[in-house]
Amino acid sequence: MKRLGFNARGIECKSGQWRIGFYSEKTEGVQVNPKKKVIKEMSFIDGVEVKQETCGRFSFVYDRNGCPVFEGDVIEWKMTNGTLLRGVVRYHASCASFFIFTKVGTRFLTNRRGIVIGNVIDNPKLMDL
């Protein structure tokens, strides 16, 4: 099992509940029939298997209410001109940083910027507004 060294959030495969903890991955060969073997990638949080597509890294940033911000969270905040913006938190590997991707551009994720109003896993329509 490969330990990736960061905290994350993901949905448990068995219970369907969100889990927060230390993220790791495992790849193993699964024998489909005597002549065919496929590779299965699995994700774990604190040793419990989670759905890989639901995993999001902890950004080490907190919203205005002190709520931890994870990759995939939707953040809403008001600009100085009064415009309300909403965006999804994503990790940008080439910058090694988290950003908020909005419909009108990209903003650097900083502490206390706006509030988390949900995430794209539980409510993908949050970004439709």
DRENDO-1510 file (C-alpha; in Angstrom, 1 decimal, always signed):
<recs>
REC; n; res; u; v; w
REC; 1; MET; +0.0; +0.0; +0.0 .
REC; 2; LYS; +1.4; +3.4; -1.0 .
REC; 3; ARG; +1.0; +6.1; +1.7 .
REC; 4; LEU; +0.7; +9.5; +0.0 .
REC; 5; GLY; +1.3; +11.7; +3.0 .
REC; 6; PHE; -1.8; +13.9; +3.1 .
REC; 7; ASN; -5.2; +14.0; +4.8 .
REC; 8; ALA; -8.2; +13.5; +2.6 .
REC; 9; ARG; -11.9; +13.0; +2.6 .
REC; 10; GLY; -13.8; +10.3; +0.7 .
REC; 11; ILE; -17.0; +8.2; +0.8 .
REC; 12; GLU; -16.6; +4.7; +2.2 .
REC; 13; CYS; -17.4; +1.9; -0.2 .
REC; 14; LYS; -19.4; -0.2; +2.3 .
REC; 15; SER; -21.3; +2.4; +4.4 .
REC; 16; GLY; -21.6; +5.3; +1.9 .
REC; 17; GLN; -20.6; +7.7; +4.7 .
REC; 18; TRP; -17.9; +10.4; +4.4 .
REC; 19; ARG; -14.6; +9.6; +6.1 .
REC; 20; ILE; -11.7; +12.0; +6.8 .
REC; 21; GLY; -8.2; +10.7; +7.5 .
REC; 22; PHE; -4.9; +9.6; +6.1 .
REC; 23; TYR; -5.0; +8.7; +2.4 .
REC; 24; SER; -3.3; +5.7; +0.7 .
REC; 25; GLU; -3.6; +3.8; -2.5 .
REC; 26; LYS; -3.2; +0.1; -3.5 .
REC; 27; THR; -2.9; -1.5; -6.9 .
REC; 28; GLU; -3.4; -5.2; -7.3 .
REC; 29; GLY; -4.0; -7.7; -10.1 .
REC; 30; VAL; -7.4; -9.3; -10.1 .
REC; 31; GLN; -7.9; -12.6; -12.0 .
REC; 32; VAL; -11.0; -12.3; -14.2 .
REC; 33; ASN; -10.6; -15.7; -15.8 .
REC; 34; PRO; -7.7; -18.2; -16.2 .
REC; 35; LYS; -6.3; -16.1; -19.2 .
REC; 36; LYS; -7.1; -12.6; -18.1 .
REC; 37; LYS; -5.9; -10.5; -15.2 .
REC; 38; VAL; -6.9; -6.8; -14.7 .
REC; 39; ILE; -5.3; -4.2; -12.6 .
REC; 40; LYS; -7.5; -2.7; -9.9 .
REC; 41; GLU; -6.7; +0.6; -8.2 .
REC; 42; MET; -8.1; +1.1; -4.7 .
REC; 43; SER; -8.1; +4.1; -2.4 .
REC; 44; PHE; -8.1; +4.0; +1.4 .
REC; 45; ILE; -8.6; +6.4; +4.2 .
REC; 46; ASP; -7.2; +5.2; +7.5 .
REC; 47; GLY; -7.2; +1.6; +6.0 .
REC; 48; VAL; -10.9; +1.7; +5.0 .
REC; 49; GLU; -11.6; +1.4; +1.3 .
REC; 50; VAL; -13.3; +4.5; -0.2 .
REC; 51; LYS; -14.6; +5.4; -3.6 .
REC; 52; GLN; -11.7; +6.8; -5.5 .
REC; 53; GLU; -13.7; +9.3; -7.5 .
REC; 54; THR; -14.9; +10.9; -4.2 .
REC; 55; CYS; -11.5; +11.5; -2.7 .
REC; 56; GLY; -10.4; +15.1; -2.1 .
REC; 57; ARG; -7.2; +16.3; -0.5 .
REC; 58; PHE; -7.3; +18.6; +2.5 .
REC; 59; SER; -6.1; +22.1; +1.5 .
REC; 60; PHE; -4.8; +23.1; +5.0 .
REC; 61; VAL; -7.1; +26.1; +4.5 .
REC; 62; TYR; -10.2; +27.0; +6.5 .
REC; 63; ASP; -13.3; +29.0; +5.4 .
REC; 64; ARG; -14.7; +32.0; +7.2 .
REC; 65; ASN; -16.5; +29.8; +9.6 .
REC; 66; GLY; -13.5; +27.7; +10.5 .
REC; 67; CYS; -14.6; +24.7; +8.4 .
REC; 68; PRO; -11.8; +22.7; +6.7 .
REC; 69; VAL; -11.7; +23.1; +2.9 .
REC; 70; PHE; -11.2; +20.0; +0.8 .
REC; 71; GLU; -10.6; +19.5; -2.9 .
REC; 72; GLY; -14.1; +19.4; -4.5 .
REC; 73; ASP; -15.7; +21.8; -2.1 .
REC; 74; VAL; -17.8; +24.6; -3.5 .
REC; 75; ILE; -17.0; +28.0; -1.9 .
REC; 76; GLU; -19.1; +31.1; -2.1 .
REC; 77; TRP; -17.8; +34.7; -1.3 .
REC; 78; LYS; -18.6; +38.3; -2.0 .
REC; 79; MET; -16.1; +40.4; -3.9 .
REC; 80; THR; -15.4; +44.0; -2.8 .
REC; 81; ASN; -17.7; +45.3; -5.5 .
REC; 82; GLY; -20.6; +43.2; -4.1 .
REC; 83; THR; -20.5; +40.5; -6.8 .
REC; 84; LEU; -21.2; +37.0; -5.4 .
REC; 85; LEU; -18.8; +34.4; -6.7 .
REC; 86; ARG; -19.0; +30.6; -6.4 .
REC; 87; GLY; -16.2; +28.2; -7.3 .
REC; 88; VAL; -14.9; +24.6; -6.9 .
REC; 89; VAL; -11.6; +24.0; -5.1 .
REC; 90; ARG; -9.1; +22.0; -7.2 .
REC; 91; TYR; -5.4; +21.2; -6.8 .
REC; 92; HIS; -3.2; +22.6; -9.5 .
REC; 93; ALA; -0.1; +20.3; -9.7 .
REC; 94; SER; +2.1; +22.5; -11.7 .
REC; 95; CYS; +1.8; +25.3; -9.1 .
REC; 96; ALA; +1.6; +22.8; -6.2 .
REC; 97; SER; -1.3; +24.9; -4.8 .
REC; 98; PHE; -5.1; +24.9; -4.4 .
REC; 99; PHE; -7.2; +27.3; -6.4 .
REC; 100; ILE; -10.9; +28.1; -6.7 .
REC; 101; PHE; -12.2; +27.7; -10.2 .
REC; 102; THR; -15.1; +29.9; -11.0 .
REC; 103; LYS; -17.1; +30.5; -14.2 .
REC; 104; VAL; -15.3; +33.8; -14.7 .
REC; 105; GLY; -11.7; +32.8; -13.8 .
REC; 106; THR; -9.5; +31.3; -11.2 .
REC; 107; ARG; -8.7; +32.6; -7.7 .
REC; 108; PHE; -5.9; +31.5; -5.3 .
REC; 109; LEU; -7.4; +29.7; -2.3 .
REC; 110; THR; -6.7; +31.5; +1.0 .
REC; 111; ASN; -7.7; +31.2; +4.6 .
REC; 112; ARG; -11.1; +32.7; +5.5 .
REC; 113; ARG; -12.1; +33.4; +1.9 .
REC; 114; GLY; -15.9; +32.8; +1.8 .
REC; 115; ILE; -17.8; +29.8; +3.1 .
REC; 116; VAL; -18.0; +26.2; +2.0 .
REC; 117; ILE; -21.6; +25.7; +0.8 .
REC; 118; GLY; -21.3; +22.0; -0.2 .
REC; 119; ASN; -19.2; +19.9; -2.6 .
REC; 120; VAL; -19.5; +18.6; -6.1 .
REC; 121; ILE; -19.9; +15.0; -5.1 .
REC; 122; ASP; -23.0; +15.5; -2.9 .
REC; 123; ASN; -24.5; +18.3; -5.0 .
REC; 124; PRO; -23.0; +18.6; -8.5 .
REC; 125; LYS; -25.7; +21.3; -9.4 .
REC; 126; LEU; -24.2; +23.8; -7.0 .
REC; 127; MET; -22.0; +25.1; -9.8 .
REC; 128; ASP; -25.0; +25.5; -12.2 .
REC; 129; LEU; -26.2; +28.7; -10.6 .
</recs>
